[in-house]
Amino acid sequence: MALEPKRVDFPRIRGSLKFYQICSIITGVLLLLLVVEMVLKYTPLGLVVELGGESGFLALVPDGTTTAINLSTGILMVHGWFYVVYLYSDFRLWSLMRWPLKRFLLIALGGVVPFLSFIVEARVAREVKTYLERREAHETAPVAVSH
């Protein structure tokens, strides 16, 4: 028999679900920005995004010619560090829901496969909310007394 979340943890589960949803959206957006940055840099275009340089406030410049803030590198670093926060939110929800390890790994993939974080977030949120509602309805339903 699989372990089920404890009833006393339901408020913590709701909080960790909200935290996971926020982290999932931020991680997904950062990942999409990272994909765009990589396409610009590692294709024959060879461009990076520069912030506040001689070419203007925000400009595409050839790789290796930045004179100001290399926003492409910034996106890479921010996504990397925020992915750690995403993994923490995944771990917290996973442990409270008492899911198998395979589930943790599948959710973790959401932060490295473009668009997957949005799909996984929607499914996980729907499943957790449905589960909590079903358990609460079952536990508050009147018990039939037989004579």
C-alpha positions in Angstrom: 0.0 0.0 0.0 1.4 3.4 -1.0 1.9 6.0 1.7 -0.6 8.9 1.6 -0.1 12.5 2.8 -0.9 13.2 6.4 -4.1 15.2 7.0 -2.2 17.6 9.2 0.1 18.4 6.3 -2.7 19.6 4.0 -2.0 23.3 4.7 1.7 22.8 4.1 0.9 20.9 0.9 -1.2 23.9 -0.4 1.6 26.3 0.5 4.3 24.1 -1.2 2.1 23.7 -4.2 1.7 27.5 -4.6 5.5 27.9 -4.2 6.1 25.1 -6.8 3.7 26.7 -9.2 5.5 30.1 -9.0 8.9 28.5 -9.3 7.8 26.4 -12.2 6.6 29.4 -14.2 9.7 31.4 -13.4 12.0 28.5 -14.3 10.0 27.9 -17.6 10.3 31.5 -18.7 14.0 31.6 -17.8 14.5 28.3 -19.8 12.8 29.8 -22.8 15.0 32.9 -22.6 18.0 30.6 -22.3 17.0 28.7 -25.4 16.7 32.0 -27.4 20.0 33.1 -26.1 21.7 29.8 -27.1 20.2 29.9 -30.6 21.5 33.5 -31.0 24.9 32.6 -29.8 25.6 29.1 -31.1 24.2 29.4 -34.6 26.0 31.2 -37.4 24.4 34.4 -36.0 26.9 34.4 -33.2 25.1 37.2 -31.2 24.8 37.9 -27.5 22.5 40.3 -25.7 24.2 43.3 -24.3 22.7 45.6 -21.7 23.7 49.3 -21.5 26.6 49.3 -24.0 27.7 51.5 -26.8 25.0 50.0 -29.1 22.1 51.2 -26.9 20.2 50.1 -23.8 19.6 46.6 -25.1 21.4 45.4 -28.2 22.4 42.2 -30.0 26.2 42.4 -30.6 28.6 39.8 -32.0 29.9 37.3 -29.4 33.1 38.5 -27.8 32.5 42.2 -28.4 30.4 43.2 -25.4 31.6 46.3 -23.6 28.9 46.4 -20.9 26.7 43.8 -19.2 26.5 40.5 -21.1 22.8 39.7 -20.5 23.2 36.3 -22.2 25.5 35.2 -19.5 23.2 36.7 -16.9 20.3 34.6 -18.1 22.4 31.5 -18.0 23.4 32.1 -14.4 20.0 33.2 -13.2 18.3 30.1 -14.7 21.0 27.8 -13.2 20.5 29.2 -9.7 16.8 29.4 -10.0 16.7 25.8 -11.1 18.1 24.9 -7.7 15.1 26.7 -6.1 12.8 24.9 -8.5 14.3 21.6 -7.4 13.7 22.5 -3.8 10.1 23.4 -4.5 9.8 20.0 -6.3 11.4 18.2 -3.4 9.2 19.9 -0.8 5.9 19.0 -2.7 7.1 15.5 -3.5 8.0 14.7 0.1 4.8 16.1 1.5 2.7 14.2 -1.1 4.8 11.0 -0.4 5.2 10.3 -4.1 7.7 7.7 -5.4 11.2 8.9 -6.5 10.3 8.5 -10.1 7.7 11.3 -9.7 10.4 13.6 -8.3 12.7 13.0 -11.3 9.9 13.5 -13.8 8.9 16.9 -12.2 12.6 17.9 -12.1 12.8 17.4 -15.9 10.3 20.3 -16.2 13.1 22.7 -15.5 15.4 21.5 -18.3 13.1 20.7 -21.2 11.6 23.8 -22.8 7.8 24.2 -22.3 7.7 21.1 -20.1 7.6 23.0 -16.8 4.3 24.6 -17.9 2.7 21.3 -18.8 4.0 19.5 -15.7 2.9 22.4 -13.4 -0.6 22.3 -14.7 -0.9 18.6 -14.3 0.7 18.5 -10.9 -1.5 21.4 -9.6 -4.7 19.8 -10.9 -3.8 16.4 -9.4 -2.8 17.8 -6.0 -5.9 20.0 -5.7 -8.2 17.1 -6.8 -6.5 14.8 -4.3 -6.8 17.2 -1.4 -10.4 18.0 -2.2 -11.3 14.3 -2.5 -9.6 13.4 0.8 -11.2 16.3 2.6 -14.6 15.4 1.3 -14.2 11.8 2.2 -13.0 12.6 5.7 -15.8 15.1 6.4 -18.6 13.0 4.9 -21.0 11.6 7.5 -20.4 8.0 8.4 -23.3 5.7 7.8 -24.3 3.8 11.0 -25.6 0.3 10.5 -28.0 -1.3 13.0 
